[in-house]
Amino acid sequence: MALPLYAATLFVSAFILFLVQPMIGKMILPKLGGTPQVWNTCMVFFQTILLAGYAYTHFVSTRLRLKQQLLVHGTLILLPFLVLLPWKTWGLPLPEGPFNLTDWAPELGVNPIPSALYILLVIVGLPFFVVSTTAPLLQKWFSSTGHPAAKDPYFLYGASNLGSMLGLLMYPALIEPFCVLHSQALIWTGGFALLVVTVYACIAFVWQPAVVGHVEEPAANPAPTPEAAAKPVETGITAKASVSTGVKAGAPKLGSSIGLGQADDMTMLRRLKWIALAAVPSSMMLGITTHITTDLSPVPMIWLIPLTLYLLSFILVFARWPVVWTDEPHKLMVYIQPVAIAAMLLSDFMNLGHSYLKAAIFFDVTGFFFTTMVCHGELAKDRPSTKYLTEFYLMMSIGGMLGGMFNGLLAPNIPSLFEFPAAIVAACFLRPALTGAGW
């Protein structure tokens, strides 16, 4: 019962998290001039609030006991109804309905960036912050349920990103063409109300005193059984292979920590590695969109393809069914990535986009996808135990924000479009070593 409940809650939270971003963009862009700077401001704002949500999750999960976490978050998740329900303003700058933007537009000739940040903060800042805390916090709670899969709850991140991808695809296909903006806001409010109900169900499930979570600290090695004593001890290459993959011989069992980091040595270098592996795909996703629309052709909605593949990569690398992706499939991605990057660069050098636009876009997107799969696959392989789960996601969020800020704030002030080539070079340096005595 716990696993379907937590997976469904994560799915709903991610769905409405990615549903609100294009919805709010469509609401405020016409009022603020629709300039690229305003859209970049929206993206940086959402990434910053996401980072704040992950920081909150890390703080409460490391400083508060489990029941204290449940009480604090159970209260916090109700606060967004202050801006989602049609209250009167009470003298505060609150909307009188869901996402009401009446008379919020700045005066003509005024820089729209401060107004955009103010509108985003007041209208959607609190709901987005609360929803963004759900993915890491519920995974942390799930690790306390005593479920067989609780020792390695990272696969739930796949359910979360599946919801993100469906929310992203459903908005332009089913919601935006058939619903006016006010109806869209009401739909989102209903989705948030559903999330509140499912989160409270998760709280009730973890609150039960009979539930005994798994032990996160390393347990003492038990005395060997007669059967185990009769087996030969792993030595040499066999032992090395077992340590490097984290998998012993035989079929994987539900709840096994396949691909889990071998040790919880939380060094600064390991944290910086997580940040870099998250920053490069984030920067490359924005860079390839700019590259295609600027250097090849202004293809409408082209941003949807890289973002969808970006989310799909998270679904795959944390998957444990039908295969454990961080095992053999990840090795295949590592070998294919250089070929995909070479094909992408060759198509650009040959100016393939002038004559064969679809082929050029295909090679660019393919190179991006395999690079993202390698970076996110390395993240999934190096994930720590649940003791450091929230810090792991916090470092990933920092990396995603830095990648977005690099493309959205720094790169536009430099004349040449260098952010996309820079991301490719950085991705190549982040490749794992394929041999013991080489790069």
C-alpha positions as CSV (number, residue, x, y, z in Angstrom):
1,M,0.0,0.0,0.0
2,A,2.8,2.4,0.8
3,L,4.6,2.2,-2.5
4,P,1.5,3.0,-4.8
5,L,0.5,5.8,-2.4
6,Y,3.9,7.5,-2.4
7,A,4.4,6.9,-6.2
8,A,1.0,8.5,-6.9
9,T,1.7,11.5,-4.7
10,L,5.0,12.1,-6.3
11,F,3.4,11.8,-9.7
12,V,0.7,14.4,-8.9
13,S,3.2,16.8,-7.4
14,A,5.5,16.7,-10.4
15,F,2.6,16.9,-12.8
16,I,1.3,20.2,-11.4
17,L,4.8,21.5,-10.8
18,F,5.5,21.4,-14.6
19,L,1.9,22.4,-15.5
20,V,2.2,25.7,-13.7
21,Q,5.3,26.9,-15.4
22,P,4.0,27.3,-19.0
23,M,0.7,28.4,-17.6
24,I,2.1,31.3,-15.6
25,G,4.4,32.2,-18.5
26,K,1.4,32.5,-20.8
27,M,-0.4,34.6,-18.2
28,I,2.3,37.2,-17.6
29,L,4.3,37.4,-20.8
30,P,1.7,39.4,-22.7
31,K,1.3,41.8,-19.8
32,L,5.1,42.3,-19.6
33,G,5.9,42.6,-23.3
34,G,6.7,39.0,-24.1
35,T,10.5,39.7,-24.3
36,P,13.1,36.8,-24.0
37,Q,14.4,38.5,-20.9
38,V,11.1,38.1,-19.2
39,W,11.0,34.4,-20.1
40,N,14.5,33.9,-18.9
41,T,13.6,35.7,-15.7
42,C,10.7,33.2,-15.3
43,M,13.0,30.2,-15.7
44,V,15.6,31.5,-13.3
45,F,12.8,32.3,-10.8
46,F,11.4,28.7,-10.9
47,Q,14.9,27.2,-10.6
48,T,15.6,29.4,-7.6
49,I,12.4,28.5,-5.8
50,L,13.0,24.9,-6.6
51,L,16.4,25.2,-4.9
52,A,14.8,26.9,-1.9
53,G,12.3,24.0,-1.7
54,Y,15.1,21.4,-1.7
55,A,17.0,23.5,0.9
56,Y,13.9,23.5,3.1
57,T,13.6,19.7,2.7
58,H,17.2,19.1,3.6
59,F,16.9,21.4,6.7
60,V,13.8,19.8,8.2
61,S,14.9,16.2,7.4
62,T,18.2,16.7,9.1
63,R,17.2,19.0,12.0
64,L,13.8,17.6,13.0
65,R,12.6,14.3,14.1
66,L,10.2,12.4,11.8
67,K,7.0,13.4,13.6
68,Q,8.1,17.0,13.8
69,Q,8.7,17.0,10.1
70,L,5.2,15.6,9.5
71,L,3.7,18.4,11.7
72,V,5.6,21.2,10.1
73,H,5.0,20.1,6.5
74,G,1.4,19.3,7.2
75,T,0.9,22.9,8.2
76,L,3.1,24.4,5.4
77,I,1.2,22.6,2.7
78,L,-2.1,24.4,3.6
79,L,-0.6,27.9,3.3
80,P,-0.8,28.1,-0.6
81,F,-4.6,28.2,-0.3
82,L,-4.1,31.8,0.9
83,V,-3.4,32.7,-2.8
84,L,-5.3,29.9,-4.5
85,L,-8.7,30.5,-3.0
86,P,-10.8,33.6,-3.8
87,W,-10.2,35.4,-0.5
88,K,-10.5,39.2,-0.2
89,T,-7.2,40.9,-0.1
90,W,-7.4,41.8,3.7
91,G,-5.1,44.8,2.8
92,L,-2.4,42.5,1.5
93,P,-1.2,42.3,-2.2
94,L,-3.0,39.0,-2.7
95,P,-5.1,38.1,-5.8
96,E,-8.8,37.6,-5.3
97,G,-8.9,34.4,-7.3
98,P,-6.5,31.8,-8.6
99,F,-3.7,33.6,-10.5
100,N,-5.6,36.9,-10.9
101,L,-3.4,39.3,-12.7
102,T,-5.8,42.3,-13.0
103,D,-4.0,45.6,-13.0
104,W,-0.6,44.1,-12.2
105,A,1.1,45.1,-15.5
106,P,3.9,47.7,-15.2
107,E,3.7,51.1,-16.8
108,L,4.9,51.5,-20.4
109,G,8.7,52.1,-20.7
110,V,9.4,50.6,-17.3
111,N,11.8,47.7,-17.0
112,P,9.5,44.6,-16.8
113,I,12.0,42.4,-14.8
114,P,11.2,43.7,-11.3
115,S,7.4,43.5,-12.1
116,A,7.9,39.9,-13.4
117,L,9.7,38.9,-10.2
118,Y,7.1,40.6,-8.0
119,I,4.2,39.0,-9.8
120,L,5.8,35.5,-9.8
121,L,6.7,35.8,-6.1
122,V,3.2,36.9,-4.9
123,I,1.1,34.8,-7.3
124,V,2.9,31.5,-7.6
125,G,5.9,31.7,-5.3
126,L,4.4,30.0,-2.3
127,P,2.5,27.2,-4.1
128,F,5.5,26.4,-6.3
129,F,7.8,26.3,-3.2
130,V,5.5,23.9,-1.4
131,V,5.0,21.6,-4.4
132,S,8.8,21.6,-5.0
133,T,9.5,20.1,-1.6
134,T,7.4,17.0,-2.2
135,A,9.8,14.8,-4.3
136,P,12.8,14.7,-1.9
137,L,10.7,14.9,1.3
138,L,8.4,12.0,0.4
139,Q,11.3,9.8,-0.6
140,K,12.9,10.5,2.7
141,W,9.6,9.6,4.5
142,F,9.2,6.5,2.4
143,S,12.6,5.3,3.6
144,S,11.1,5.1,7.1
145,T,8.1,2.9,6.2
146,G,9.8,-0.4,6.5
147,H,8.9,-1.3,2.9
148,P,11.3,-3.8,1.2
149,A,12.2,-1.0,-1.3
150,A,12.7,1.6,1.4
151,K,16.5,1.2,1.5
152,D,16.8,2.6,-2.0
153,P,13.8,4.9,-2.7
154,Y,15.5,6.8,-5.6
155,F,13.4,4.9,-8.1
156,L,10.5,7.0,-7.0
157,Y,12.3,9.9,-8.6
158,G,11.3,8.2,-11.9
159,A,7.6,8.4,-11.0
160,S,8.1,12.1,-10.2
161,N,9.8,12.8,-13.6
162,L,7.1,10.8,-15.4
163,G,4.5,13.2,-13.9
164,S,6.7,16.2,-15.0
165,M,7.0,14.9,-18.5
166,L,3.2,14.2,-18.8
167,G,2.4,17.6,-17.4
168,L,4.7,19.3,-19.8
169,L,3.3,17.5,-22.8
170,M,-0.4,17.7,-21.8
171,Y,-0.4,21.5,-21.4
172,P,0.2,22.4,-25.1
173,A,-1.7,19.4,-26.4
174,L,-4.9,19.2,-24.2
175,I,-5.1,22.1,-21.7
176,E,-4.0,25.2,-23.4
177,P,-6.0,24.8,-26.7
178,F,-9.3,24.0,-24.9
179,C,-9.3,26.0,-21.7
180,V,-9.1,29.7,-21.0
181,L,-6.5,31.0,-18.6
182,H,-8.9,31.3,-15.6
183,S,-10.1,27.7,-16.2
184,Q,-6.5,26.5,-16.4
185,A,-5.8,28.2,-13.0
186,L,-8.9,26.4,-11.5
187,I,-7.6,23.1,-12.9
188,W,-4.2,23.7,-11.2
189,T,-5.9,24.6,-7.9
190,G,-7.9,21.3,-8.1
191,G,-4.6,19.4,-8.7
192,F,-3.0,21.1,-5.7
193,A,-6.0,20.1,-3.5
194,L,-5.6,16.5,-4.7
195,L,-1.9,16.7,-3.8
196,V,-2.8,17.9,-0.3
197,V,-5.1,15.0,0.2
198,T,-2.5,12.4,-0.9
199,V,0.3,14.1,1.2
200,Y,-1.9,13.8,4.3
201,A,-2.5,10.1,3.4
202,C,1.3,9.7,3.3
203,I,1.7,11.5,6.6
204,A,-0.9,9.2,8.2
205,F,0.9,6.1,6.8
206,V,4.3,7.2,8.3
207,W,2.7,8.4,11.6
208,Q,1.7,4.9,12.6
209,P,3.9,3.9,15.6
210,A,3.9,0.3,14.5
211,V,5.9,1.1,11.4
212,V,9.6,0.4,11.8
213,G,11.9,2.0,9.3
214,H,15.1,0.4,8.0
215,V,18.3,1.3,9.7
216,E,20.4,3.8,7.7
217,E,23.6,3.3,9.6
218,P,25.9,0.4,8.5
219,A,25.0,-2.7,10.5
220,A,27.6,-5.0,12.0
221,N,28.5,-7.9,9.8
222,P,26.5,-10.9,11.0
223,A,28.2,-14.2,11.7
224,P,28.6,-16.3,8.6
225,T,26.1,-19.2,8.2
226,P,27.5,-22.7,7.5
227,E,26.4,-22.3,3.9
228,A,28.2,-19.0,3.5
229,A,31.3,-20.3,5.2
230,A,31.4,-23.2,2.7
231,K,31.5,-20.7,-0.2
232,P,34.8,-19.4,-1.5
233,V,35.7,-15.8,-0.6
234,E,35.7,-13.2,-3.3
235,T,39.2,-12.2,-4.3
236,G,40.9,-10.3,-7.0
237,I,38.9,-9.4,-10.0
238,T,35.7,-10.9,-8.7
239,A,35.7,-8.8,-5.6
240,K,36.6,-5.7,-7.5
241,A,33.7,-6.2,-9.9
242,S,31.3,-6.7,-7.1
243,V,32.3,-3.4,-5.5
244,S,32.4,-1.4,-8.7
245,T,28.8,-2.4,-9.7
246,G,27.3,-2.8,-6.2
247,V,25.6,-6.0,-7.5
248,K,26.3,-9.5,-6.5
249,A,25.7,-12.5,-8.6
250,G,22.1,-13.5,-9.1
251,A,18.8,-11.7,-10.0
252,P,18.2,-8.3,-8.3
253,K,15.7,-8.4,-5.4
254,L,13.1,-5.8,-4.7
255,G,14.5,-3.2,-2.3
256,S,18.1,-4.0,-3.0
257,S,20.4,-1.0,-3.2
258,I,21.5,-1.7,-6.7
259,G,23.8,1.0,-8.0
260,L,23.8,2.7,-4.6
261,G,27.0,4.5,-3.8
262,Q,29.4,2.1,-2.2
263,A,30.2,4.5,0.7
264,D,28.9,7.6,2.4
265,D,32.2,9.5,2.2
266,M,30.7,12.9,1.8
267,T,33.7,14.9,0.6
268,M,33.6,18.3,-1.0
269,L,34.8,16.8,-4.3
270,R,31.9,14.4,-4.4
271,R,29.4,17.2,-3.8
272,L,31.1,19.3,-6.5
273,K,30.8,16.3,-8.9
274,W,27.1,16.1,-8.3
275,I,26.7,19.8,-8.9
276,A,28.7,19.6,-12.2
277,L,26.8,16.5,-13.4
278,A,23.5,18.3,-12.9
279,A,24.7,21.7,-14.2
280,V,26.0,20.5,-17.6
281,P,22.7,18.9,-18.9
282,S,20.7,21.9,-17.6
283,S,23.0,24.3,-19.5
284,M,23.1,22.1,-22.6
285,M,19.3,21.9,-22.7
286,L,19.0,25.6,-22.9
287,G,22.0,25.9,-25.2
288,I,20.7,23.5,-27.8
289,T,17.4,25.3,-27.9
290,T,19.1,28.6,-28.5
291,H,21.5,27.0,-31.1
292,I,18.6,25.5,-33.1
293,T,16.4,28.6,-33.1
294,T,19.3,31.0,-33.8
295,D,21.7,29.1,-36.0
296,L,19.4,26.7,-37.8
297,S,15.7,27.8,-37.9
298,P,13.2,29.4,-35.5
299,V,11.2,26.2,-35.1
300,P,8.1,26.7,-33.0
301,M,7.9,24.8,-29.7
302,I,11.4,23.3,-30.3
303,W,12.2,23.8,-26.6
304,L,9.7,21.0,-25.8
305,I,11.9,18.3,-27.3
306,P,15.1,18.9,-25.3
307,L,13.1,19.4,-22.1
308,T,11.1,16.2,-22.6
309,L,14.3,14.2,-23.3
310,Y,15.9,15.8,-20.2
311,L,13.0,14.6,-18.0
312,L,13.0,11.2,-19.8
313,S,16.7,10.7,-18.9
314,F,15.9,11.0,-15.1
315,I,13.1,8.4,-15.5
316,L,15.5,5.9,-17.2
317,V,18.6,6.3,-15.1
318,F,16.8,5.8,-11.8
319,A,14.7,2.9,-13.1
320,R,15.1,-0.6,-11.7
321,W,12.6,-2.3,-13.9
322,P,12.7,-4.0,-16.4
323,V,16.4,-3.5,-16.1
324,V,18.7,-1.8,-13.7
325,W,19.7,1.1,-15.9
326,T,23.0,2.0,-14.0
327,D,24.4,-1.4,-14.9
328,E,24.8,-2.5,-18.5
329,P,22.6,0.1,-20.2
330,H,24.6,3.0,-18.7
331,K,27.8,1.4,-20.0
332,L,26.3,1.4,-23.5
333,M,25.4,5.1,-23.1
334,V,29.0,5.9,-22.2
335,Y,30.3,4.2,-25.4
336,I,27.6,5.7,-27.7
337,Q,28.0,9.3,-26.4
338,P,31.3,10.2,-28.2
339,V,29.8,8.9,-31.5
340,A,26.6,11.0,-31.0
341,I,28.6,14.1,-30.1
342,A,30.9,13.6,-33.2
343,A,27.8,13.3,-35.4
344,M,26.3,16.4,-33.9
345,L,29.5,18.4,-34.5
346,L,29.9,17.1,-38.0
347,S,26.4,18.1,-39.0
348,D,27.1,21.6,-37.8
349,F,30.4,21.9,-39.5
350,M,28.8,20.7,-42.8
351,N,26.0,23.3,-42.4
352,L,23.5,20.4,-42.7
353,G,20.7,22.6,-41.4
354,H,20.7,24.7,-44.6
355,S,19.6,21.8,-46.7
356,Y,18.4,19.1,-44.3
357,L,16.9,20.9,-41.3
358,K,15.2,17.9,-39.8
359,A,18.4,15.8,-40.1
360,A,20.5,18.6,-38.4
361,I,18.0,18.9,-35.6
362,F,18.0,15.1,-35.2
363,F,21.8,14.9,-34.8
364,D,21.8,17.8,-32.4
365,V,19.0,16.4,-30.2
366,T,20.5,12.9,-30.3
367,G,23.9,14.2,-29.1
368,F,22.2,16.1,-26.3
369,F,20.2,13.1,-25.2
370,F,23.1,10.7,-24.9
371,T,25.2,13.3,-23.1
372,T,22.4,13.9,-20.7
373,M,22.0,10.1,-20.2
374,V,25.7,9.8,-19.3
375,C,25.7,12.7,-16.9
376,H,22.5,11.7,-15.1
377,G,23.5,8.1,-15.2
378,E,26.7,9.0,-13.3
379,L,24.5,10.8,-10.8
380,A,22.3,7.8,-10.3
381,K,25.3,5.5,-9.9
382,D,26.9,7.7,-7.2
383,R,23.7,8.3,-5.2
384,P,24.3,7.9,-1.5
385,S,22.3,6.1,1.2
386,T,19.0,7.6,2.4
387,K,20.9,9.3,5.2
388,Y,22.1,11.8,2.6
389,L,19.2,11.7,0.2
390,T,18.0,15.3,0.7
391,E,21.6,16.6,0.4
392,F,22.0,14.7,-2.9
393,Y,18.9,16.4,-4.3
394,L,20.0,19.7,-3.0
395,M,23.3,19.5,-4.8
396,M,21.4,18.4,-8.0
397,S,19.2,21.5,-7.6
398,I,22.2,23.8,-7.2
399,G,23.7,22.4,-10.3
400,G,20.5,22.8,-12.3
401,M,20.1,26.4,-11.1
402,L,23.8,27.2,-12.0
403,G,23.4,25.8,-15.5
404,G,20.2,27.8,-16.0
405,M,21.7,31.0,-14.7
406,F,24.8,30.5,-16.9
407,N,22.6,30.4,-20.0
408,G,19.9,32.8,-18.9
409,L,21.9,35.6,-17.2
410,L,25.6,35.3,-18.1
411,A,25.6,34.1,-21.7
412,P,23.3,36.8,-23.2
413,N,25.8,39.5,-22.1
414,I,28.5,37.8,-24.3
415,P,28.4,38.5,-28.0
416,S,29.1,34.9,-29.3
417,L,26.9,31.9,-28.7
418,F,29.5,30.0,-26.7
419,E,27.3,28.4,-24.0
420,F,26.4,25.4,-26.2
421,P,30.0,24.5,-27.2
422,A,31.1,25.1,-23.5
423,A,28.6,22.6,-22.3
424,I,29.8,20.0,-24.8
425,V,33.4,20.4,-23.7
426,A,32.4,20.2,-20.0
427,A,30.3,17.1,-20.6
428,C,33.3,15.4,-22.2
429,F,35.5,16.1,-19.2
430,L,32.8,14.6,-16.9
431,R,32.9,11.3,-18.7
432,P,33.8,8.4,-16.5
433,A,37.1,6.5,-16.9
434,L,36.6,3.5,-19.0
435,T,39.9,1.9,-18.0
436,G,41.9,1.7,-14.8
437,A,45.0,3.5,-16.3
438,G,43.5,6.1,-18.6
439,W,40.9,8.8,-19.0
